[in-house]
Amino acid sequence: MASEQPHPTIAASDHKAFMQYALDRARLSPPASTKFCVGAVLVDADKNEILSTGYSLELPRDSLGDPGSTHAEQCCFIKVAQKHSLPEERIGEVLPKNTVLYTTMEPCNKRLSGNRTCVERILRLNGAIKVIYVGIKEPEVFVGENLGRKRLEDAGVAVTIVEGMQDQILKVSTVGHETESK
């Protein structure tokens, strides 16, 4: 696993700054008309330490034997798994007690690629992630309504929208999508 670049220092509970960093990650995602460019940041909120970052398609298809393309949250989890020599589903054992996830788009609840959804990945960590900060709801372009937020909240995970960045995030998320000409 290639080591991640040093992360910026962000003030504790500066949700907009953490979301901006997730958006910076999203900008690294290769544009395509068939996916969103999403970024994610996994944070130990007690130590205010960034544990890992990820963006859509950062890691190769079929990573760790999971079919399909990689999502931002999945890339965060794979990096933690590799760092601790664990399978991804066991990273809940090593994540700090107050781990928080920032993601520019709400975690997916349905995938067309055949890969496990990001909601399933979060829930199988058995409460290791109790809070998720989201930039925007998933547009209903590919899979229709995303019920992931409801599923997470029903399982006791708090999901909060970070206000004030929606237009910026939507613009980055849809790079590569065709726009209607005027």
Secondary structure, 3 states (H helix, E strand, C coil): CCCCCCCCCCCCCCHHHHHHHHHHHHCCCCCCCCCCCCEEEEEECCCCEEEEEEECCCCCCCHHHCCCCCCHHHHHHHHHHHHCCCCHHHHHHCCCCCEEEEEEECCCCCCCCCCCCHHHHHHCCCCCEEEEEEEECCCCCCCCCCCHHHHHHHCCCEEEECCCCHHHHHHHHCCCCCCCCC
